[in-house]
Amino acid sequence: MQSQLRDSISVSNENQTTETSKEICQERHDSWLHKFLKRFSGKTIYVYDKQYLTRYYLLGDGSGKSFEIYVHHMHATDSFRWLHNHPWKWFFSFVFSGSYIQDTYDRNTNKFGKQHIRWFNVFRGLNRYHSIRELPRGSAWTLVLAPPKLRDYNWGYWNDETNQHVEDNDIGHESAHIEIFGNKQLKD
């Protein structure tokens, strides 16, 4: 009995040490990352006065005239809005911390789906929509490579009720605001 108690205490302490080690590693990772990213300009989007997304511009200014590279820190889901697409034929996203679960809709096949993105996401086509529905670890960090934006195309949302694309400038989110930081003149 005493041996079992001693073993359970030992295991409990090992688990506690492992959790503490993970927390320390995460804090070091975040500290190093924030120090590195402070050098870049970017923006933080707030919805209902809470951080939704922070974008750091490693390459580009948001104009979409050339290839752009961003670091995204997803603070919250975008479940407050419809599924959305993007103004590119494709984009590539590499998850380097956390993960996310997205709902998807493909206009070409008329199929809805759900994906758990842990490492890579190659998003293809204007007819593909998505929305981040869960952040299993509380937030996620991604490195995004985006080609030049398509001319004369406004990204937007998929309206489930009308089964139509609604351009972004037709829908404003009255509870959203953006804070821009850094020295770069952003066009986004």
Secondary structure, DSSP 8 states (H G I E B T S, - for coil): -HHHHHHHHHHHHHHHHHHHHHHHHHHHHHHHHHHHHTTS-EEEEEETTEEEEEEEEEE--SS-SS-EEEEEEE-S--TTS--B--SSSEEEEEEEES-EEEEEEETTTTEEEEEEESSEEEEE-TTEEEEEEE-TTS-EEEEEEE----TT---EEEETTTTEEEEGGG---TTEEEEEESSS----
